[in-house]
Amino acid sequence: MHIIPRMPKTDAFPETFATLRGVLDKHARNLLVHVDKPGDYQLCSTTMTDRVGRPLFIAAVQTRKSYVSFHLMPVYTCPDLVKEISPSLKKRMQGKACFNFTTIEPAQVKELSALTKKGLARIKNIKLPWAQ
């Protein structure tokens, strides 16, 4: 018997993307909107730069083939923030600063919003090794 793997419901992706974009969009006035196109929304710092002088990547929402990704670099740069993440949201983590969703629950939106706000406040004071 051959079992065909279930593919995620991609028809939910636009709504999931819009919800996650809304989480980041609340902070866009304090950041640089680096990319804003269907399925890809990226925010960078207005004051910090990466090693080669580009605006420092801070967060993004991107639609992929099997999920919608929410990237939040403050979770990587401030690893103690991970300790505060609920098991429900932690299950969505892929790597150190990425959360993958096919759909998102209201409780996860609320938690991700609070984590984003806290993380963005914390990253303002981070000391980058190449900026010293």
Backbone hydrogen bonds, N-H to C=O, Kabsch-Sander energy under -0.5 kcal/mol:
donor,donor_aa,acceptor,acceptor_aa,energy
3,I,1,M,-0.6
4,I,2,H,-0.5
10,T,8,P,-1.4
12,A,9,K,-1.6
13,F,10,T,-1.1
16,T,12,A,-2.4
17,F,13,F,-3.4
18,A,14,P,-2.5
19,T,15,E,-2.3
20,L,16,T,-2.5
21,R,17,F,-3.0
22,G,18,A,-1.9
23,V,19,T,-1.2
24,L,20,L,-1.5
25,D,21,R,-3.1
26,K,22,G,-1.1
27,H,24,L,-2.3
28,A,25,D,-1.1
30,N,27,H,-1.5
31,L,28,A,-1.2
32,L,44,C,-3.1
33,V,31,L,-0.6
34,H,32,L,-1.1
34,H,42,Q,-2.0
35,V,42,Q,-1.3
37,K,40,D,-2.8
40,D,37,K,-2.6
41,Y,61,V,-2.5
42,Q,35,V,-2.5
43,L,59,A,-3.3
44,C,32,L,-2.8
45,S,56,L,-2.7
50,D,54,R,-2.9
53,G,50,D,-1.7
56,L,48,M,-2.3
58,I,43,L,-2.7
59,A,43,L,-1.7
60,A,71,H,-2.0
61,V,41,Y,-2.3
62,Q,69,S,-2.3
63,T,39,G,-2.6
64,R,62,Q,-0.6
64,R,67,Y,-2.8
68,V,101,F,-3.8
69,S,62,Q,-3.1
69,S,67,Y,-0.5
70,F,99,F,-2.8
71,H,60,A,-2.8
71,H,69,S,-0.5
72,L,97,A,-2.8
73,M,58,I,-2.4
75,V,72,L,-1.6
76,Y,72,L,-0.5
76,Y,73,M,-1.1
77,T,73,M,-2.5
78,C,74,P,-2.0
81,L,78,C,-2.4
82,V,79,P,-1.3
83,K,79,P,-0.5
83,K,80,D,-0.7
84,E,81,L,-1.2
85,I,82,V,-1.5
90,K,86,S,-2.9
91,K,87,P,-1.8
92,R,89,L,-1.4
93,M,90,K,-1.5
94,Q,98,C,-3.3
99,F,70,F,-2.2
100,N,92,R,-3.0
101,F,68,V,-2.3
102,T,103,T,-0.7
108,Q,105,E,-0.6
109,V,105,E,-2.1
110,K,106,P,-2.4
111,E,107,A,-2.2
112,L,108,Q,-2.9
113,S,109,V,-2.4
114,A,110,K,-2.1
115,L,111,E,-2.6
116,T,112,L,-2.5
117,K,113,S,-2.4
118,K,114,A,-2.4
119,G,115,L,-2.8
120,L,116,T,-2.8
121,A,117,K,-1.7
122,R,118,K,-2.0
123,I,119,G,-2.4
124,K,120,L,-0.8
125,N,122,R,-1.3
126,I,123,I,-1.3
128,L,126,I,-0.7
131,A,128,L,-1.7
132,Q,129,P,-0.8
